[in-house]
Amino acid sequence: MNLGLGGTGDVNATIEVKGRDATIDGDFDLEDAEVAKVLIGGVQGTGHFRDGLLSFDEMETDHTLSPIRGRGFVDFRGKTHYRFDVSANR
């Protein structure tokens, strides 16, 4: 599986690899973040990757006057699908 991550910034993560299986747990603060060719932009938060599932406990982006906060996942097992719950002021 080629996860295809990109962006410029800081990542503090623990990576564990056993054979073909990898797990990643960590914090990130990125500009121009990209996951699987989806441009997210500037984002900070905590993420996890294991068994083909990329999840975010908390994420925040500051593209607007007030921050947008959320959590969610991208599931790369089989057909790729995702779900994010976000909170933002109107």
MDTraj code that builds the backbone (N, CA, C; nanometers):
import mdtraj as md
import numpy as np

residues = "MET ASN LEU GLY LEU GLY GLY THR GLY ASP VAL ASN ALA THR ILE GLU VAL LYS GLY ARG ASP ALA THR ILE ASP GLY ASP PHE ASP LEU GLU ASP ALA GLU VAL ALA LYS VAL LEU ILE GLY GLY VAL GLN GLY THR GLY HIS PHE ARG ASP GLY LEU LEU SER PHE ASP GLU MET GLU THR ASP HIS THR LEU SER PRO ILE ARG GLY ARG GLY PHE VAL ASP PHE ARG GLY LYS THR HIS TYR ARG PHE ASP VAL SER ALA ASN ARG".split()
xyz = np.array([
    [0.0848, -0.1173, 0.0000],
    [0.0000, 0.0000, 0.0000],
    [0.0894, 0.1237, 0.0000],
    [0.0642, 0.2158, -0.0906],
    [0.1352, 0.3425, -0.0954],
    [0.0410, 0.4494, -0.0418],
    [0.0679, 0.4959, 0.0806],
    [-0.0216, 0.5899, 0.1478],
    [-0.0156, 0.7281, 0.0856],
    [0.0992, 0.7708, 0.0355],
    [0.1113, 0.8998, -0.0310],
    [0.0856, 1.0176, 0.0612],
    [0.1789, 1.0454, 0.1542],
    [0.1684, 1.1585, 0.2462],
    [0.2571, 1.2718, 0.1975],
    [0.2150, 1.3962, 0.2201],
    [0.2968, 1.5103, 0.1824],
    [0.2672, 1.6305, 0.2682],
    [0.3547, 1.7295, 0.2605],
    [0.3379, 1.8528, 0.3356],
    [0.4702, 1.8994, 0.3910],
    [0.4733, 2.0234, 0.4385],
    [0.5928, 2.0813, 0.4976],
    [0.5605, 2.1185, 0.6407],
    [0.6440, 2.0761, 0.7357],
    [0.6186, 2.1108, 0.8744],
    [0.6835, 2.0133, 0.9692],
    [0.6225, 1.9948, 1.0856],
    [0.6771, 1.9098, 1.1911],
    [0.5891, 1.7883, 1.2147],
    [0.6554, 1.6736, 1.2316],
    [0.5869, 1.5491, 1.2670],
    [0.6679, 1.4836, 1.3771],
    [0.6019, 1.4471, 1.4843],
    [0.6646, 1.3747, 1.5942],
    [0.5872, 1.2440, 1.6077],
    [0.6481, 1.1328, 1.5606],
    [0.5733, 1.0078, 1.5541],
    [0.6570, 0.8880, 1.5948],
    [0.5864, 0.7843, 1.6364],
    [0.6451, 0.6539, 1.6619],
    [0.6028, 0.5637, 1.5469],
    [0.7013, 0.4988, 1.4835],
    [0.6736, 0.4097, 1.3705],
    [0.7233, 0.2705, 1.4071],
    [0.6348, 0.1715, 1.3920],
    [0.6721, 0.0331, 1.4202],
    [0.6421, -0.0500, 1.2959],
    [0.7415, -0.1240, 1.2497],
    [0.7256, -0.2073, 1.1308],
    [0.7548, -0.3527, 1.1672],
    [0.6616, -0.4403, 1.1322],
    [0.6789, -0.5845, 1.1507],
    [0.6436, -0.6506, 1.0188],
    [0.7449, -0.6956, 0.9459],
    [0.7210, -0.7534, 0.8131],
    [0.6605, -0.6494, 0.7217],
    [0.5417, -0.6764, 0.6689],
    [0.4730, -0.5820, 0.5799],
    [0.3744, -0.4924, 0.6539],
    [0.3633, -0.5101, 0.7854],
    [0.2696, -0.4314, 0.8654],
    [0.3405, -0.3143, 0.9323],
    [0.2792, -0.1990, 0.9264],
    [0.3358, -0.0795, 0.9898],
    [0.2281, -0.0093, 1.0714],
    [0.2683, 0.0468, 1.1846],
    [0.1798, 0.1319, 1.2633],
    [0.2518, 0.2642, 1.2858],
    [0.1759, 0.3719, 1.2836],
    [0.2286, 0.5066, 1.3056],
    [0.1356, 0.5768, 1.4032],
    [0.1923, 0.6367, 1.5059],
    [0.1171, 0.7175, 1.6021],
    [0.1946, 0.8453, 1.6242],
    [0.1290, 0.9617, 1.6130],
    [0.2032, 1.0841, 1.6372],
    [0.1241, 1.2119, 1.6195],
    [0.1962, 1.3216, 1.6383],
    [0.1421, 1.4567, 1.6256],
    [0.2001, 1.5226, 1.5008],
    [0.1233, 1.6124, 1.4407],
    [0.1702, 1.6802, 1.3203],
    [0.1253, 1.8256, 1.3196],
    [0.2032, 1.9076, 1.2520],
    [0.1740, 2.0497, 1.2294],
    [0.2281, 2.0796, 1.0907],
    [0.1409, 2.0774, 0.9905],
    [0.1828, 2.0826, 0.8513],
    [0.1187, 2.1968, 0.7744],
    [0.1913, 2.2454, 0.6759],
    [0.1379, 2.3358, 0.5740],
    [0.1259, 2.2532, 0.4465],
    [0.0290, 2.2812, 0.3643],
    [0.0100, 2.2101, 0.2374],
    [0.0040, 2.0588, 0.2561],
    [-0.0630, 2.0128, 0.3614],
    [-0.0740, 1.8693, 0.3886],
    [-0.1528, 1.8003, 0.2779],
    [-0.1103, 1.6783, 0.2461],
    [-0.1751, 1.5986, 0.1432],
    [-0.1731, 1.4523, 0.1858],
    [-0.2877, 1.3851, 0.1714],
    [-0.2981, 1.2427, 0.2008],
    [-0.3660, 1.1761, 0.0821],
    [-0.2989, 1.0787, 0.0233],
    [-0.3550, 1.0035, -0.0902],
    [-0.4058, 1.0968, -0.1998],
    [-0.3280, 1.1980, -0.2341],
    [-0.3568, 1.2956, -0.3401],
    [-0.4740, 1.3885, -0.3076],
    [-0.5162, 1.3936, -0.1801],
    [-0.6204, 1.4875, -0.1364],
    [-0.5500, 1.6010, -0.0619],
    [-0.5570, 1.7242, -0.1164],
    [-0.4925, 1.8391, -0.0543],
    [-0.5762, 1.8886, 0.0625],
    [-0.5164, 1.8895, 0.1832],
    [-0.5850, 1.9335, 0.3039],
    [-0.5464, 2.0765, 0.3389],
    [-0.4217, 2.1140, 0.3125],
    [-0.3722, 2.2479, 0.3458],
    [-0.3074, 2.2495, 0.4827],
    [-0.3085, 2.3643, 0.5503],
    [-0.2491, 2.3774, 0.6828],
    [-0.3321, 2.3056, 0.7876],
    [-0.2689, 2.2167, 0.8633],
    [-0.3437, 2.1368, 0.9607],
    [-0.2519, 2.0934, 1.0747],
    [-0.3092, 2.0855, 1.1952],
    [-0.2376, 2.0365, 1.3131],
    [-0.3247, 1.9292, 1.3774],
    [-0.2605, 1.8335, 1.4461],
    [-0.3402, 1.7336, 1.5159],
    [-0.2626, 1.6104, 1.5555],
    [-0.3389, 1.5056, 1.5872],
    [-0.2854, 1.3763, 1.6277],
    [-0.3426, 1.2708, 1.5345],
    [-0.2556, 1.1834, 1.4835],
    [-0.3018, 1.0816, 1.3907],
    [-0.2445, 0.9445, 1.4209],
    [-0.3103, 0.8424, 1.3624],
    [-0.2698, 0.7035, 1.3801],
    [-0.2908, 0.6306, 1.2476],
    [-0.2008, 0.5389, 1.2146],
    [-0.2186, 0.4543, 1.0974],
    [-0.1887, 0.3109, 1.1361],
    [-0.2829, 0.2217, 1.1108],
    [-0.2610, 0.0782, 1.1323],
    [-0.3663, 0.0010, 1.0533],
    [-0.3230, -0.1126, 1.0015],
    [-0.4127, -0.2025, 0.9276],
    [-0.4910, -0.1321, 0.8165],
    [-0.4268, -0.0395, 0.7453],
    [-0.4933, 0.0284, 0.6348],
    [-0.5905, 0.1368, 0.6750],
    [-0.5948, 0.1731, 0.8027],
    [-0.6869, 0.2757, 0.8519],
    [-0.6079, 0.3937, 0.9078],
    [-0.6251, 0.5107, 0.8492],
    [-0.5623, 0.6342, 0.8955],
    [-0.6676, 0.7118, 0.9729],
    [-0.6453, 0.7315, 1.1039],
    [-0.7458, 0.8009, 1.1851],
    [-0.6851, 0.9229, 1.2527],
    [-0.7716, 1.0202, 1.2793],
    [-0.7324, 1.1452, 1.3432],
    [-0.8200, 1.1654, 1.4659],
    [-0.7575, 1.1674, 1.5849],
    [-0.8325, 1.1910, 1.7082],
    [-0.8786, 1.3356, 1.7149],
    [-0.7893, 1.4235, 1.6810],
    [-0.8218, 1.5660, 1.6796],
    [-0.7382, 1.6327, 1.5720],
    [-0.8030, 1.7205, 1.4988],
    [-0.7385, 1.7931, 1.3899],
    [-0.7892, 1.9357, 1.3925],
    [-0.7046, 2.0283, 1.3521],
    [-0.7468, 2.1675, 1.3462],
    [-0.6822, 2.2333, 1.2256],
    [-0.7612, 2.3077, 1.1517],
    [-0.7100, 2.3851, 1.0394],
    [-0.7504, 2.5301, 1.0595],
    [-0.6674, 2.6195, 1.0133],
    [-0.6933, 2.7615, 1.0381],
    [-0.7027, 2.8406, 0.9076],
    [-0.7767, 2.7851, 0.8113],
    [-0.7944, 2.8532, 0.6829],
    [-0.8993, 2.9638, 0.6886],
    [-0.9725, 2.9718, 0.7964],
    [-1.0805, 3.0691, 0.8080],
    [-1.0548, 3.1614, 0.9263],
    [-1.1448, 3.2553, 0.9502],
    [-1.1286, 3.3488, 1.0615],
    [-1.1278, 3.2776, 1.1958],
    [-1.2060, 3.1703, 1.2092],
    [-1.2031, 3.0896, 1.3311],
    [-1.1639, 2.9466, 1.2927],
    [-1.0932, 2.8774, 1.3798],
    [-1.0444, 2.7428, 1.3458],
    [-1.1574, 2.6432, 1.3190],
    [-1.1286, 2.5455, 1.2342],
    [-1.2178, 2.4330, 1.2099],
    [-1.1545, 2.3134, 1.2787],
    [-1.2292, 2.2470, 1.3649],
    [-1.1786, 2.1317, 1.4393],
    [-1.2556, 2.0068, 1.3981],
    [-1.1876, 1.8923, 1.4034],
    [-1.2570, 1.7708, 1.3656],
    [-1.1814, 1.6447, 1.4011],
    [-1.2446, 1.5341, 1.3695],
    [-1.1861, 1.4010, 1.3858],
    [-1.2439, 1.3154, 1.2747],
    [-1.1730, 1.2080, 1.2427],
    [-1.2243, 1.1218, 1.1374],
    [-1.1244, 1.0166, 1.0956],
    [-1.1514, 0.9570, 0.9790],
    [-1.0645, 0.8509, 0.9304],
    [-1.0685, 0.8440, 0.7786],
    [-0.9636, 0.7828, 0.7234],
    [-0.9581, 0.7430, 0.5836],
    [-0.9269, 0.5939, 0.5851],
    [-1.0137, 0.5133, 0.5255],
    [-0.9980, 0.3682, 0.5250],
    [-0.9508, 0.3246, 0.3865],
    [-0.8278, 0.2726, 0.3797],
    [-0.7682, 0.2315, 0.2533],
    [-0.7880, 0.0832, 0.2253],
    [-0.8619, 0.0125, 0.3100],
    [-0.8856, -0.1303, 0.2896],
    [-0.9976, -0.1463, 0.1871],
    [-0.9704, -0.2184, 0.0798],
    [-1.0701, -0.2311, -0.0267],
    [-1.0850, -0.0975, -0.0980],
    [-1.2086, -0.0578, -0.1254],
    [-1.2340, 0.0724, -0.1871],
    [-1.2126, 0.1805, -0.0809],
    [-1.1322, 0.2815, -0.1120],
    [-1.1015, 0.3884, -0.0166],
    [-1.2278, 0.4683, 0.0165],
    [-1.2542, 0.4843, 0.1456],
    [-1.3639, 0.5715, 0.1890],
    [-1.3197, 0.6465, 0.3149],
    [-1.3934, 0.7509, 0.3484],
    [-1.3549, 0.8354, 0.4609],
    [-1.4773, 0.8934, 0.5288],
    [-1.4541, 0.9401, 0.6509],
    [-1.5582, 1.0107, 0.7255],
    [-1.4896, 1.1084, 0.8208],
    [-1.5381, 1.2315, 0.8232],
    [-1.4869, 1.3327, 0.9150],
    [-1.6029, 1.4053, 0.9785],
    [-1.5932, 1.4261, 1.1079],
    [-1.6891, 1.5081, 1.1807],
    [-1.6170, 1.6377, 1.2141],
    [-1.6757, 1.7512, 1.1782],
    [-1.6095, 1.8797, 1.1999],
    [-1.6981, 1.9737, 1.2800],
    [-1.6316, 2.0685, 1.3449],
    [-1.6999, 2.1715, 1.4224],
    [-1.6411, 2.3057, 1.3820],
    [-1.7285, 2.3993, 1.3464],
    [-1.6820, 2.5312, 1.3054],
    [-1.7888, 2.6351, 1.3382],
    [-1.7438, 2.7559, 1.3691],
    [-1.8376, 2.8661, 1.3896],
    [-1.8896, 2.9135, 1.2554],
    [-2.0113, 2.9612, 1.2540],
    [-2.0695, 3.0138, 1.1289],
    [-2.0364, 3.1588, 1.1145],
])
top = md.Topology()
chain = top.add_chain()
for i, resn in enumerate(residues, 1):
    res = top.add_residue(resn, chain, resSeq=i)
    for name in ("N", "CA", "C"):
        top.add_atom(name, md.element.get_by_symbol(name[0]), res)
traj = md.Trajectory(xyz[None], top)
